[in-house]
Each structure stands twice: as C-alpha cells, then as structure tokens.
Amino acid sequence: MKQLMIILLCCCSGYMTTAQVKLPRLIRDSMVLQRDEKVKLWGWAAPSEKVKVHFRDTDYKTTAGADGRWAVYLPPTRAGGPYSMTISGSNKIVLQDILFGDVWFCSGQSNMVHEMNIHDVTYRQDILAANDPDIRQFLVPPINEMAGPQADLPGGYWQPAVGEQVRPFSAVAYFFAKSIHDTYHIPVGIINASIGGTPIEAWMSEDGFKEFPAQTALIRQNKDTAGFRRQHFPVKTVFPADAGLTQLPRWYDTAYIPKGWRQINIPGYWEDQGAKDLNGVVWYRREITLPPAMEGKPASVFLGRIVDADELYINGKLAGRTFYQYPQRRYQVPAGLLKTGRNLFVVRVTNTAGKGGFVPDKPYCIFSGTDTIDLKGYWQYKAGAVYPPVAPHYTPLSQNQPTALYNAMVAPFTGYAIKGICWYQGEANTDRADQYKQLLPALIRDWRQQWSQDSLPFLYVQLPGFMDYNYLPTESNWARLREAQLQSLSVPRTAMAVAIDLGEWNDIHPDNKKSVGERLALAARGVAYGEPITYSGPLFHTATINRNKIVVSFTQTGSGLTTMDGDALSAFEIAGADKKFVWAQASINGNQVTVWNETVSAPLYVRYAWSDNPLQPNLCNQEKLPASPFRTDP
C-alpha cells in the first residue's frame, strides 16, 4: 500500500515516496490557518486508504477515493494557538506550533517582492525590534508554468517575524501584517507570492480570460512549452570581449597602470558626460584616501543604483556585484581589505541599452563605525568593450505569459482559506493602461471565483510617482494606469491605497514601504473588518461647471479636505474644448475644490496630479490620506 500523501489546506502536495511520507514545506510546523472559518485539509493516499486527522481532542476521518484524493474539514476555530495536529494513515505525521489567525495572500511585482533586507537602512530599527512570533510569512518560490494549474510547490517555508528572520519578509506585507496584528491582537499569516517585472496577465487563470480572446488563443499555444522556447529564445548575440578582463594586468588589479583614461563625474550617466551612444562595458577608477580608523575594519559601501550591472573591486579584490539595475548597491567590505591612506576603488559597469552609469540623487559613500567618506566627485573612466548597435527585439519571458504565474504560484493555494488579498502591481502594464481597466477587475473576479468567495476583500496599491518631474502639463501612461486602478474601485469589496506621495523620481522601488503597508492595513480595517473609519484619501466624484470655474466634489473626505503641507493647492490643471491644459488655481470650499485659470474663460475639463511624477500633489483629507489623481476629460 502506498504511504499516505498529505497536503494541508491552502497547500499542495509534497514530494513523497512510498518509503516515507514527506509534507510540503507550507504545512510543516509553524503554519497559520484562517480563524473563524471551516478549514479544509486535503491530500493524497493509496486508493481507499483510511485517513484520520486528530486535532483538539477530536478525530476527523475519511477514506481516499479511487484517485487517492481525500479531504476533511475542521470546524471554525477562534484565533489562538499554538496547536498540534496528527495525520494518520499507513504512517503518522505530527505537526506543531499551528496558529489560527488571519491569512492574507500578498501578490504582485517587485514592490511587493522587496524585502525588509533591501531596505535595512531605512528600517534598521524595525528589524532590530522585530519580535512578532505571531506574524509569519510563507515565501512562495518564484516559478512559472504554462501547461496548466499546479497542485504542488517545489519548496517554501513559514518563518516568524523575529529578529533577523524578518529580513526576507516583503516589507509592504510585513508592515501591513504588523498593523493588523497590533490592532486586533491576533496571529497574521502572509503568503508572499510575487515576482518583479511581471504583468497582470501572468497572474490570471485561464478561466479569467473568457472575455479576452487574444490571450485565450495565446494560452492554448503556450501550453506547448517546448515549442514556446524554440520559437522565442534564439541564439544570444555575442558581444566583443572586455579589454579590462582580457589584458594583463586586469584593470581592477593594483599593478595595472592606467593609460588613456578620461575624467567623469559620479553620480551621473556617461551619455550625459561626453560618451555618446555608448553601450558596452565602462570601467571607473579612483584612489580614495581613508583614515587610520578604517584600516583593517569591516565597512559598508553605498553605490546608490547603477544602470545596469556592476562589479566593485577594492584594492584588487572583488567586494560586490549586482546583475541588474534596480537593487540598491550596498556592499559589505570584509575586515582586512582596507588600509590607511590610498585605496584603489574600481567599478566595472555593463549597460546594453539606454543611458548607463550611476543614478543621481542616491547615496555614494563608504563608512565604518563613525567614519564616513564621500565617494561622489570626479573619477577616471575608460570603455572596456563597445557593443555594436543591435536591432531591438523582444524576447518574451515565460514568466510573463498569461497564466504562467497563476498556474505555479497561485493555483496551489486556492483551497486555502484566507481573509483577503493584497495586490501591488501595475508598473509592467503602464504601456497598456486602457487594457488594464478590464484586466484588473477581471483578476479580482477570477481570484474570487478560484477561492470560491464572491466577496473576498481585495486591497491594492495605486502606483506612486516615478521618473522626471513635469513642470508643464503633459500626457502620461503612468497617470492612465493610476486611472485604471481608480476605476476598479467600482468592483465591490475593494479598496485602494493611494501612494502618489510616496514615490522617488529616480527609483521605481521607493524606499517608503512602511506607509504603503500601513495604508493597506487601514483599508483592510474598513473593508475586511468593517470598522466605520476613513480608510482612503479623497476620491473624485463629480465635476460641475460654474461659469469660468469647475467645482469638484469628492468621496472619502473624512473630517474634511486640506493640504498635506499646509500650502495652497497645487497640481491642478484646467482646459476648455481644445483640451490644451494649463496649470490652475484651486481652493478648498468645504468638501469641494474650486478650480480656475483666468485665461480659460469656458472650462470643460480638470485634471489633478496627472503625470508620471506630479510635482507637489498635496490634496488630502484631515486624516492625511492623499487624494487619488484623476481627470474628467475622456
């Protein structure tokens, strides 16, 4: 008889053999199960094998079907624990430290991925103070599958938010969970299923695309995954060798004598400093004078962000490397590498498209103890390899294909009882904002159907400001995506955390994750927990033309409208029939805003914070929750 194969609710089967039952990591010790709801436990065993689950002095018995599948249901259990559970068939498994609380499925792209560890400077004290064993995260492995929904995961584990163990937690999800835990004093489980750079289509099931025939056809085609790879992954372009690595001594070596190097400033992009249309490998070098207090000591080097990939060498030794542009460069220098006086710093930067170099307005320094040395200023540079122009081509990633991430990272959990969903995604869809207006509601309907909960709370983050500030009214794909997110609030039991004020012009991954998580938690308190609170900033409701002015009304005004900074309202635009928008004056009158410009005598349309990165959008309610960007022109 086969050994019993078991899977716990909201989890998938593990990798098991007939010699020994092995459970998936999700259902091992320290899991969090949903309180106050029937909990499904399911798994596999030999056909017709009897299965018994012993929990809280009660036995729950069932018999596996002809296909080996079995399931039992535990009655609703109040928040608490820890509990143990025994599952018996032809063998026995004992699970310990089980908590009942609220489980939230947290998903999306990189801003949901970003770990506490990545933001450990900003949240250093939060990490040091983390002591929340009742807050636990299950980190879903980043995998994809186009063939169909999966019932299992190759790995993953529950981890408590205690000390250093909080570092791999999604920062947004952790601060969300901490706020919920501190408010209701219950255990909180986070299922973190997110991958950077992924479009919304990858997270939807095939059933969710019933109204999207193009995607449905693509899904059928992609089920031949081998054919997909043959079609979309041609032989890679071969680039010239890097002279900095082929010449001896190599350019990072302390014995190398530089010749023909030019001056350049850090931070900054080389295309802005005389190196026109240069794609390839560029080396930077500078001798940095360090004080005796740093000699032999471990240190940290901050190199802001670099486009795209980099390697840092100090005194001829590799001190750190990053393979793509988005992570913040924070490298740890081991003891014994630094010396008093001159130290050779060399950075090898690789860039294949667009501007390459060091992102401005970021920290560039080395520090140890109380000593900090600035690394900004003039360095020397030389191109190690110049890449020839390559015709642009798009090689689709399998993880970005419709259903690919749903099948692998969502489907295994749809039997798992959850309290609700937190969603932070959209950056990958900003070039298709109009389509997103249909896709986001479709995702919400799809996931609710998959979890068999028609009113499952769905909370999401509206994209923050990003890229250059616009000092003139302009069009914006990011603004259009935010509009699509705003309009998705028409779906019942949803809430949106506005983050327009939390962005950074030069970083698609802004550092302020705590405010995002806390605003999501506030939304949860209103939508999922039913508190009669103001949980959103002002949302556009109506616009009425009154002679040469437009009067805008809002919902979610809370205790009244105000400005975030105490200054006059800004970021409003107005236009007539020609739709030539100009900056407008605006004033608060009760729960309305009056907008005008003396040069527009017959206004028809108004916009607010309508750009990639609006300059000083300061409308909020008295609760200091920012207003969502909006427009009234079609």
N, C-alpha and C positions, 0 to 999 in steps of 0.2 A: 504494500500500500504506500502511496506517495506520502511523504511528510507533509504536514499542514503548511499551506502557504497563506500568510495573513497580511491583510492590509487594514489600517485603521482609517476611520472616516477621514475624509478630505485628504487621503493619501493614496499612494499607489502601491502596487505590489513590489516587493523587494526582489533582490537576486537570490534565488533559493535553489537548493539542490535536494535530491531525495535523501541525502545523508544528514542534513541538518537544516532546520528552519532558520531562515535569515530574514529579518524585518527591514523594510526601508528605513532610512535614517529619520524620516519625518515622524515615524511612530515609535521611535525609541523613547527612552526616558526624557522627561522634561518638556513634553509637548503641552500645548494649550488647546483645550477644546471649548466649543461655544457653550456658554451658560444658557439656562432657561429655555432650551430647545431640545427636541429629540435629536439624539446623536446617532448617526449611522456608523456602524463598524462593518467592514466587509473584507473579503479576501478570497483566497483560493485554497482548495484542499483536494484530496482524492474524490472522485465521484462518489456520492452517497456517504461520505465520511461525516460523522457527527462532530460538531464543534460546540464548545462551551466557553462562554465569557463570564468570568466571575468578577463582579465589581460591587463594592459596598455591601457585602453580605448577601448578594443576590446572584443567582445563576441565570444566564440568558443562553438558551440552547437553540440550535438549528442544525440542519443537515445540508451539506453541499449538494448542489444539483448535478445533473449529468455532465455539465461542463466544468464542474469543480468549483463553481462560484457559490459563495454563501454571504449572508448579511444578517445582522441583528441590529436592534435599535435600543439604545439606552434611554430611559425616561429623562425629561428635563431635570437638570441639576443646577443648583444655585452656585453662584460664584464662590470659589474657595479651593481648598486642597492644602497640601499635596495628597494625592490618592495613588493607590497602586491598582493594577489590573492584571488578571491572569487569563490567558487564552490557551485553551487545551484542545488538542485533537489527538493525533498519534504521538505528539510531543507536547511540551509545555513551554510557554514564554511568559515571563513576569515583567511588566512594565512599571516603572517607579516615577515618582515626582510629577504626576499628572496634575495640571491645574485646570480649573474651569473659569473662564472669564469671557472677554470679548475678543474675537479673532477678526482681524482686518486684512484683506487682500490688497497689497500695495504694489502697483504696477506702473509701467511706463518706460520712458527712456532715461537718458543719462542723469537728469536732475533728480530722478527718483533713485537711480543707482548710487549716486555719490555718497560715499561712506563718511562716517564721522572721522575716520582716519585721514581722509583727504583734507578735511577742514580742522585739523587738530591744533592749529594755531589759534584760530578764532574760538574754538570750543575746547580749549585746553582745560579750563576749569570744569566744564561739564563732564569731560572724560575722567578727570581726577575724582570728581564727586559721584560718578555713576555707581549706584549701589541699589539697583532695582531688580532683584531676582524674579519678581512677578511680571516683568516686561521681558518678553522673549521673541527672538526673530528666527524664522526658518528661511534661510537663504537658498533660493532655487538656483541650481546650476544653469548657466547661460547656454542653452541648447536649442536647436530648432529641428523641425520635422515637417516635411511637406506631404508625406504619404497619407497621413491621417492622424486622428487624435490618439494620444498615447495614454496608457494606464499606469505608467511607471516613470520613475526618475532614476538617473544613474547615481544620484548622491543627494547631498543636502543634509542639514542638521539644525536642531534647535540650539539656541545659545542665549543665555541670560545677559541682561544689560548690567553687568557687574564689572567694574574696573576696566582693564584692558580688553575684556571681551566685548565691550560696546563699540570698539573701533570698526569692525566690519558692518555695523548696523547702517542701513540707509539713514542719513542724517534727517531728512524730512520725516521719514516714518518714525524714527526714534522720538523726535520732539513731539510729533503727533501722539504717539503712544504714551509718552510721559505725561502729557497734558490730560489725556483721558484717564490714565491711572491716578494722577494726583487729584482729579475732580471726583471720580466715583469710587476710588479705593478698591479696585478690582484688578485681577490679572488681565494683561493685554498681550495677545499674540499677534505678531506681524508675520505674514507670509510675503516675502520680498521677491517678486518675480519681475525683473526689469532688465533691459539691455539698452545701452547707449546707441543713439543714432537710428533707432528703428521707427518705421511709420506705423500708423494706427492699423493699417490693413493686416499687418503681420500678427496682430493680437486678436483678430476676429476669427470665429469659427466659420466653416463652410456654410452652415445654416444662416449665419449673419449676413451673407452676401446675396440673399434671394432677390433683392432689388437692384443688384449690380451685375448685369450680365457679362461685362468685360472681365471683371475679376473672377466670376464663376468659371468662365472659359479658361482663364489662366490657371486657376486651381486644378482643373482637370488635367491640363497639360503638364503642370509641375509635379503631379503625382508620380510621373516617371522621373525620379530624382537623378538617376544616372544620365538620362537624356538632357536634363536641365544643365548638369555640369558640362557635358560635351558641347552644348550649344553656347553657353555663356562664359566659359572660362578658357579663353585662348591662351597661347603661349605668351608669357610675360615679356615685355620689352626689356632688352638687355642694354643697360646704361654703361657709359665709359667707366673705367677704373678710377678710383680716387688716388691721386698722386700723394696725398697726405698719408696714405696707408701703404702704398707700394714703394715709395722712396725710403731709403735708409740713410740716416736715422729717420724714423717716422716723425711727423710734425708735432706730435704731443711729447716727444722724448726731450729730456733736458739737454741732451747732447746736440740736438738739432739747432743749426744756426740759420735764422730766418733771412731770406733774401726776396726782395720784390713784394713785400707786404705793404698794404696801404692802411691809412687811418680811417676808423669808423666809430660811430658812437653807439653805445649801449645804454638804454634800450633804443630800439628803432629797427626798421626794416631796411635791408640793403638796397632794395629798389628805390627807396626814398633818399639814398645817400650816394648816388652816382653809379650804382651797379644795375644797369637797365636790363630788364627781361632775363634775369639770371635765374635759371632753375638748375639745381645740382647740389654740390657739397661745398659749403663755405666754412673755413676754419677761422676761429678768433683766438687771439692770444694776448696775454698781458701779465706782467710781473706785478704781483700785489705784495706790498710791504706789510708784514704782520708784527705785532708787538711780542715781546718775550712771554707775556702771559698766555699766549695762544700756543706756544711751542709744545708739540707732543700731545696736546689735548684734543679730545673729540670736538667736533664743531658741526654746525649746520650751514649749508649754502642754499640761499634762496635765489633762483634764477627766473623768477616771475613765470612767464609762459613763453614758449619758443615754438615757432612755426617752421617745420613740422616736428622733426625728430632731432634728438641731440645726444651727445655724449660729453661728459665733463671729465677732464683729466687734471689732476693737481700733482705737480712735481713728477710728471711722467706716469702716474698711476690712475687707472680708471676709478672715478669716485661716484659715478651715477650715470644712468641713461634712461631715456624715455622715447617711446616709439611713435607717438602721435602728438598732435598739437595741444589737446585740451587740458591734460593734467597740469596742475601747478608743480613747478620744479622745486622740490625740497629734498636736497641730498644730504645724507649723513656722512661726514668725514671721519674715518676711524682714527683712533689715537695713534700717534707716532708719525703721521704723514706731514703735518705742518711743522714749520720751523721759524725761528726768529729771522726777521729781515725779509729778503725777497723770496717769493714763492711763485712758481710758474702755473698760471691758470690757462687752460686751453679748452675751448668748446668747439666741437665738431657739429655743424648743423646741416641737416639734409632737408631740402624742400623741392617738390616736384611740380608745383603749380601755385600761381598767385604770389603774393609777397612773402618772402622768407625773412626770418630774423627774430628779434626779441620784442615781445609785445610791450608797448609803453604803459606807463601808469601801473606798474607792478613792482613788488619789492625785489631788489637785486643787492644782496649783501652776504657776508659771511659773519657768523657770530659764534662765540664760545664763552660761556659764563656771562660776565657783564661787558665783554668787549665785542663791539660790532664794527666791521669795516665795510664801507660802501663800495660796491662793485660797479656802479654806474660811472660813465665817463668814456674817454677815448681808449679804444683797443686797437689792435692791428688785425687786419683780415686778409685772407687770400683764398681764391677758389681752388679747391682740390679736384673738382670734376664739374664740367659744364654739360648738362644734358641737352641733347638736340630737341627741337620742337617736336612734340608728339601730337598727332591728331587726337582731339578729345574723343573719348569713347566711354560708354557707361557699361560697367560690368556689374550686373545686379548681384547682390549678396543673397544667399539662400535664406538667411535670417530675416531679410526684409520682404520676402514674398508673402502674399496673402495666406493666412492660416498658419504660417510656419512656427510662430511663437505660441500661438494659441494651442496648437496640437501638442507641443512639447512642454510648455511651461504653465499652461492654464488648465487644460483638459484634465490632468491628473488630480486636480483639486475640486472639481465641480460637485463632487459628492460630499465635500467637507462643509459643514455648517459654519457660516461666517456672519458677522454682524453687518459688514458693509465693505465697500471698495473705496480706495484712494487712488487716484489716477493723476499722473504728472507726465504729460506727453504733448507733442504738437510741433516741436521745433523741426522735425523731419518732414512735416507736411505743410510748411509755410508757403511752398510754391504751388500748392493746390488747395487754397483756403476755401474756395467755393465748394469743392467736393467734401471738405471736412464738415461742412454744415449738415451733410447727410450721414457721413461716416461716424461722427461721434454719437449722435442719437442711435444709430444702428448698433454700435458697440454696446451701448448701455442696454438696449433691448435684448441683444444677443446674450450678454453675460447673465442678465436676469433670467432669461429662458434656460440657460445652461445650469444655473444654480436652482432652478425651479422656484424662484422667489420674484414675483412680479413687482414688488415694491422695495426690492433690495436697495438700501441707501447707496448712492453713487456720488462721491465727492471728487472734485477735480480742481487743478490749479490752472488759472489763466496765465499765459506766458508773460514773464517780466519784460522790462525794457532791455534792448540789446542793440549793439552797433552804434554808429556815429549819431550824435545828437543832430537833430534837424532844426535849423534856425529859421527856415521858411516852411510854410505848409507844403505837404508833399503826399504822394501816394505811398502805400506800404503794404507788403504782403504779410508782415507780422501783425499789423493792425487788423487786416482782414481775417487772419486766423483767430485773433482775440475776439473778433465779432462773431465768428462761427461758434466759439466757446460760449460767448454770452447768450447767443440764441438757443443753445442747447439746454438752457435753464427751463425751456418750455416743457421738457420732459419731467414728469412728477418725481418727487423724492430725490431731487438732485440739488447740489449746492456748489458754488464756485468760489474758491479763494483767490481774490484779486491780488496780483503780485507786481503790478506795474511799477511800483516804487521800490522794488527790491532787486532790480537788475544792476548789471555793470556793463558799461559801454563796450569794454574790451574783453568780456568773458561770458561765453554762453552758459557757463556754470557759476552763477553768482554765489558768493560766499554765505550770504544770509539765508541759511536753510531753516534756522530756528523759527523765524517769523512765519515762514511758509507752513511748517508743521503745526504751529500754534493756530494759524488761521484755519487750517483744515480741521483741527480739533474743535474750534469754535463752531464751524459749520456742522460738524458731527453732533455737537450738543443740541443744535437747533433741529436738524433733520432726522438724525437717527435716534436721539434720546428725548426729543420732544420738549426741550426747555423753551419757555417763552422769552427768548433773548434775541437781541440784534446780532446776527452772526455773519453779516455781509456788509460791505460798503454800499453806497448809493448805486442803484441800477437805473438806467434810462427807462422812462415810462412813456411820456408823450412830449411833443413839442408843439406849441401854439404860436402863430404869427400875430403879433400885436403892433401894427403899423411898421415901424422900421426896426423892430426888435423881435427876438424869438424868446419865448418863455418855456423853459424846460422843466418838466416835473419828473420826480424820481420815486422809486420804491426803496425800501431798506434805508430810510433816512434816520432811523434810530431816534436819538434825542435831539436831532436837528442837524442841518448842514453847517459845515465850517471848512476851514482850510487846514491842511496838515502843518503848515509852517507859520501860520498867523499872517501871511502876506495876502495881497489881493489875489483873486482867482487868476489862473493862467492856463495855457494850453487849450483854450477855446478858439475855434475858427468859425467863420461865417461866410456864406456865399449866396448870390442870387441865382437867377435862372441859368447864367453862364457857367455855374459851378467853379468859378475862379475864387478859391478860398483865400481869405486874408485873416490875419490874427484879429481877434475880437476882444473887446472889453466884456467883463461879466461881473455880475453882482448877485449876492445871495439875498433872496427875499422869502423868509420862512423856509419852506421845504421846496422852493423853486429857485432856479437860476435864470436870470435875465441876461441875454447875450446880444451885443450890437457892435456895429462899426459904422461911424458917421459916413463913410464912403459907400456903404451898401444901403441904398435907400429902400430897396424892395427885397429883403432877405427871404430865402426859402429854406436854406439848409444850415445845419450846425454840426460841428464835429468837436470831439473832445479827446485829447491825448492820442491823436490819430497819426502815428508814425512808428517806425521801428523802435525808436528810443525817445519818447517825448521829453521835452525839456520842462522840468518842474511841473508835473501834473499834481496839483495839490488839493483837489476837491475831495472831501471825506465827510463822514458823519462825526458827531461828537464822540463816538466810541473809537475814533481814529482809525477807522477802516476805510481804505481808499475807494474812490468811485471807479467803476469799470469804464474803460474807453468805449466810445460809441460814435455813431454818425447817423444822420437822418436822411442823407441823400441815397438814392437807390444805386 
